[in-house]
């Protein structure tokens, strides 16, 4: 290559790098100009506003991409139908963004306007799970296998089964030792529908914390998604409380289970203990080892605004853990069996 060509190439590269830098700076400035953070305005409320803008922006981007897809269709009728559906979907999603804003503001009124930034200090958590079973309503004994049957509101049993398996696998997240728990959903024939590896830690007060989920969804044996995955400390995701040891102290309060803005914003409220469960009349018999008092907890998320009014209700039995989940549509996940595998697997 001649010196002239080298010089021309170098100039071109420098101009290109400068152009990319200028475009990036311009994009950042455009975003900053769209929303300027006000230190005098409450953090929680402002975070809700930021999330609304991000939600609207993402949905408009999806809409633009769908328009491009529609216009690639050769059949004019199909193209028009595609464009109509895309516009309806945009309207629906923008309305959902606004409903999520209202739901987040309700959460702010419950939690307060302060920021959410739990200080994770290594010495505040157990170094090892050896000989530790968790707390009474959320045991983490390795080898424990809980199996659930899914029952419709009319009492008919579904073809699906859910599983909760405590491994002896340990991993450090944010320098905190966590234990792995597999949950999964399968058909009665064994076809895997979804699988999640949860990472739980226990602090010195025996509170159980959630530090991350590795989620997978399957269709006919093929992996089709990883929605719901997160890891504390990555991209701003933060851990939260899964189960308080002293639940009476926190009864009636709302607390965050995880916080990954715009992705996962799960919350819980401790209702209290009950002596009887709201079980359906058939297909709801519990194993003999299960007894009360049962701890009643409600779960909801501003990402699903309707859940604030109609939350998921969960019931935990001492020494066992979760025994009943009542979904907003009335579907029940009822504990079917309690197993203990001798050869603890990962």
C-alpha positions in Angstrom: 0.0 0.0 0.0 1.4 3.4 -1.0 1.9 6.2 1.6 -0.8 8.2 -0.1 -3.3 5.3 0.3 -2.3 4.8 3.9 -2.8 8.5 4.6 -6.2 8.6 2.9 -7.3 5.5 4.9 -6.1 6.9 8.1 -8.0 10.2 7.5 -11.1 8.1 6.6 -10.8 6.1 9.8 -10.4 9.2 12.0 -13.4 10.8 10.4 -15.4 7.7 10.9 -14.4 7.4 14.5 -15.2 11.0 15.0 -18.6 10.7 13.3 -19.5 7.7 15.5 -18.4 9.6 18.6 -20.4 12.6 17.5 -23.5 10.5 16.8 -23.2 8.8 20.2 -22.8 12.1 21.9 -25.7 13.5 20.0 -27.9 10.6 21.0 -26.9 10.9 24.6 -27.6 14.6 24.5 -31.0 14.0 22.9 -31.9 11.6 25.7 -30.7 14.0 28.4 -32.7 16.8 26.8 -35.8 14.6 26.8 -35.6 14.1 30.6 -33.5 16.0 33.1 -33.3 14.4 36.5 -34.5 16.8 39.2 -32.8 16.1 42.6 -35.6 18.0 44.3 -38.3 15.6 43.0 -38.9 12.3 44.9 -36.8 9.4 43.5 -39.5 6.8 43.3 -41.9 9.0 41.4 -39.2 10.2 39.0 -38.2 6.6 38.4 -41.8 5.8 37.4 -41.7 8.7 34.9 -38.4 7.5 33.5 -39.8 4.0 33.1 -42.9 5.4 31.3 -40.7 7.2 28.7 -38.6 4.1 28.2 -41.8 2.0 27.8 -43.3 4.4 25.2 -40.0 4.6 23.3 -39.6 0.8 23.1 -43.2 0.3 21.9 -42.9 2.9 19.2 -39.7 1.2 18.1 -41.5 -2.1 17.9 -44.2 -0.4 15.9 -41.8 1.0 13.4 -40.2 -2.4 12.9 -43.6 -4.0 12.4 -44.5 -1.4 9.8 -41.3 -2.4 7.9 -42.3 -6.0 8.1 -45.9 -5.3 6.9 -44.7 -3.4 3.9 -42.6 -6.4 2.8 -45.8 -8.4 2.3 -46.8 -8.6 -1.4 -50.5 -9.3 -0.9 -52.2 -5.9 -0.4 -55.0 -7.3 1.8 -52.4 -9.0 4.1 -50.4 -5.8 4.2 -53.4 -3.7 5.2 -54.4 -6.3 7.9 -50.8 -6.3 9.2 -50.7 -2.5 9.4 -54.1 -2.4 11.2 -53.1 -5.0 13.7 -49.7 -3.2 14.3 -51.5 0.1 15.1 -54.0 -1.6 17.4 -51.1 -3.4 19.2 -49.3 0.0 19.6 -52.4 1.6 21.1 -52.8 -1.3 23.5 -49.1 -1.3 24.6 -49.0 2.5 25.0 -52.1 2.2 27.2 -50.3 -0.5 29.2 -47.3 1.8 29.7 -49.7 4.4 31.2 -51.3 1.8 33.4 -47.9 0.7 34.6 -47.1 4.3 35.6 -50.2 4.4 37.8 -49.3 1.1 39.3 -45.7 2.2 40.0 -47.0 5.4 41.7 -49.2 3.2 43.9 -46.2 1.2 44.8 -44.3 4.4 45.7 -47.1 5.4 48.0 -46.7 2.0 49.8 -42.9 1.9 49.9 -42.2 5.6 50.2 -40.3 7.9 47.9 -36.8 6.8 48.8 -34.5 5.0 46.4 -34.1 1.2 46.4 -30.5 0.3 46.9 -30.1 -2.5 49.4 -26.6 -2.5 50.9 -25.3 -6.0 50.4 -22.4 -6.7 52.9 -20.8 -10.1 52.8 -20.6 -10.5 56.6 -24.4 -9.9 56.9 -25.0 -13.2 55.1 -24.1 -16.9 55.9 -20.8 -18.0 54.5 -22.0 -21.6 53.9 -25.3 -23.5 53.7 -23.8 -26.5 55.5 -26.3 -27.5 58.2 -28.6 -24.6 57.3 -32.2 -25.3 56.3 -33.4 -21.8 55.7 -36.3 -20.5 57.8 -39.4 -22.4 58.8 -41.6 -21.2 55.9 -38.9 -21.4 53.2 -36.7 -24.4 54.0 -33.7 -25.0 51.7 -32.8 -28.6 52.5 -30.8 -30.2 49.6 -32.6 -33.0 47.9 -36.1 -31.7 48.7 -38.5 -32.2 45.8 -42.0 -30.7 46.0 -44.4 -31.6 43.3 -47.6 -29.6 42.5 -50.7 -30.3 40.5 -52.4 -27.5 38.6 -56.2 -27.3 39.2 -58.7 -25.1 37.3 -61.2 -23.0 39.1 -63.9 -25.7 38.5 -61.7 -28.3 40.2 -60.5 -30.1 37.1 -56.9 -31.1 37.1 -54.6 -29.9 34.3 -52.1 -31.9 32.4 -49.3 -29.8 33.9 -47.1 -30.5 36.9 -44.8 -28.0 38.7 -41.7 -28.9 40.6 -39.5 -27.3 43.3 -36.1 -29.0 43.7 -33.4 -27.8 46.2 -29.9 -28.5 44.9 -26.7 -28.6 46.8 -25.2 -26.2 44.3 -23.7 -23.0 45.6 -22.6 -19.9 43.8 -21.3 -16.5 44.9 -23.2 -13.4 43.6 -22.1 -10.0 44.9 -19.6 -12.0 47.0 -22.6 -13.6 48.8 -23.0 -17.4 48.9 -26.2 -18.5 47.2 -27.9 -21.9 46.9 -29.5 -23.1 43.7 -33.2 -24.1 43.5 -34.7 -25.5 40.3 -38.4 -24.9 39.5 -40.0 -26.3 36.4 -43.2 -27.0 34.7 -43.8 -30.2 32.7 -46.7 -32.1 31.2 -47.7 -35.4 32.8 -45.9 -37.1 30.0 -42.7 -35.3 31.0 -42.5 -32.6 28.3 -40.6 -29.6 29.7 -42.4 -26.3 29.3 -40.2 -24.0 31.4 -37.4 -24.1 33.9 -35.8 -21.6 36.3 -32.7 -21.9 38.4 -33.2 -19.6 41.3 -30.3 -18.3 43.5 -31.2 -17.8 47.2 -29.1 -16.4 50.0 -29.7 -16.3 53.8 -28.7 -13.4 56.0 -27.7 -13.6 59.7 -31.4 -13.1 60.7 -32.5 -16.1 58.6 -34.3 -13.9 56.0 -34.2 -15.6 52.6 -33.1 -13.3 49.7 -33.4 -13.8 45.9 -30.2 -13.0 44.0 -31.0 -14.1 40.5 -32.9 -16.3 38.1 -31.8 -18.2 35.0 -35.1 -18.7 33.2 -35.8 -20.8 30.1 -39.0 -21.5 28.1 -39.5 -24.5 25.8 -41.8 -25.6 23.0 -41.8 -29.2 21.8 -38.3 -29.6 23.3 -36.9 -26.5 21.7 -35.6 -23.5 23.7 -37.7 -20.5 22.7 -36.9 -17.8 25.3 -35.1 -16.8 28.4 -37.6 -14.1 29.6 -37.4 -13.5 33.3 -33.7 -14.0 33.7 -31.7 -11.6 35.9 -28.7 -11.5 38.1 -28.1 -9.2 41.1 -25.5 -6.6 40.3 -25.8 -6.9 36.5 -27.3 -4.0 34.5 -28.7 -2.5 37.6 -30.7 -5.5 38.8 -31.0 -5.7 42.6 -31.8 -8.5 45.1 -34.7 -8.5 47.4 -36.4 -10.4 50.2 -38.1 -13.7 49.3 -39.2 -14.6 52.9 -38.8 -12.8 56.1 -37.9 -14.9 59.2 -39.8 -12.6 61.5 -42.9 -12.2 59.3 -45.0 -10.8 62.2 -42.7 -7.8 62.3 -43.4 -7.1 58.6 -47.0 -8.1 58.5 -49.0 -5.8 56.2 -45.9 -4.2 54.7 -45.0 -4.3 51.0 -41.5 -5.3 50.1 -39.5 -5.9 46.9 -38.6 -9.4 45.9 -36.4 -8.3 43.0 -35.9 -5.0 41.2 -34.8 -4.8 37.6 -36.5 -1.7 36.3 -38.7 -2.4 33.3 -37.9 -6.1 33.4 -38.8 -7.6 36.8 -40.4 -5.6 39.6 -42.0 -8.2 41.8 -43.4 -7.3 45.2 -45.0 -9.0 48.1 -47.2 -8.2 51.0 -47.4 -10.4 54.2 -51.1 -10.9 55.1 -50.6 -13.1 58.1 -51.3 -16.6 59.2 -54.5 -18.7 58.7 -55.5 -22.1 60.1 -57.3 -23.3 57.0 -56.5 -23.1 53.3 -59.0 -21.9 50.6 -58.8 -25.2 48.7 -61.1 -26.5 46.0 -63.4 -29.4 46.9 -61.7 -31.9 44.5 -58.1 -32.5 43.4 -56.8 -30.5 46.3 -55.9 -33.1 48.9 -52.6 -32.2 50.6 -49.9 -34.6 51.9 -50.3 -35.7 55.5 -47.1 -33.9 56.6 -48.7 -30.5 55.8 -50.2 -28.6 58.6 -50.8 -25.0 59.7 -50.6 -22.3 60.7 -50.2 -21.3 57.0 -48.4 -18.0 56.1 -50.4 -16.0 53.6 -48.5 -13.8 51.2 -49.7 -11.8 48.2 -47.5 -11.1 45.2 -48.0 -8.5 42.4 -46.0 -6.3 40.0 -46.6 -2.9 38.4 -45.6 -4.5 35.1 -49.0 -6.3 35.4 -51.1 -3.4 36.7 -54.2 -5.6 37.3 -52.2 -7.7 39.8 -52.3 -4.8 42.3 -56.0 -5.2 42.6 -56.1 -8.9 42.1 -52.8 -10.4 43.3 -51.4 -13.9 43.3 -52.1 -15.5 46.7 -49.5 -17.9 48.1 -49.7 -20.1 51.3 -46.7 -21.6 53.0 -46.7 -24.4 55.6 -44.1 -24.6 58.4 -41.3 -27.0 57.7 -42.5 -27.5 54.1 -42.7 -24.2 52.2 -45.1 -23.3 49.5 -48.2 -25.6 49.5 -50.8 -23.6 47.6 -50.8 -20.8 44.9 -54.0 -19.2 43.8 -53.6 -17.3 40.6 -55.7 -14.2 39.7 -57.8 -16.3 37.4 -58.6 -18.8 40.2 -56.3 -21.5 39.0 -54.6 -23.4 41.9 -51.2 -25.0 42.1 -51.6 -27.5 45.0 -48.9 -29.5 46.7 -49.2 -33.1 45.5 -46.2 -34.7 47.2 -43.0 -34.1 49.2 -40.0 -36.1 48.2 -36.4 -36.4 49.3 -33.8 -37.6 46.8 -31.0 -39.6 48.4 -28.6 -38.7 45.6 -28.7 -35.0 45.6 -28.3 -33.8 42.0 -27.6 -30.4 40.5 
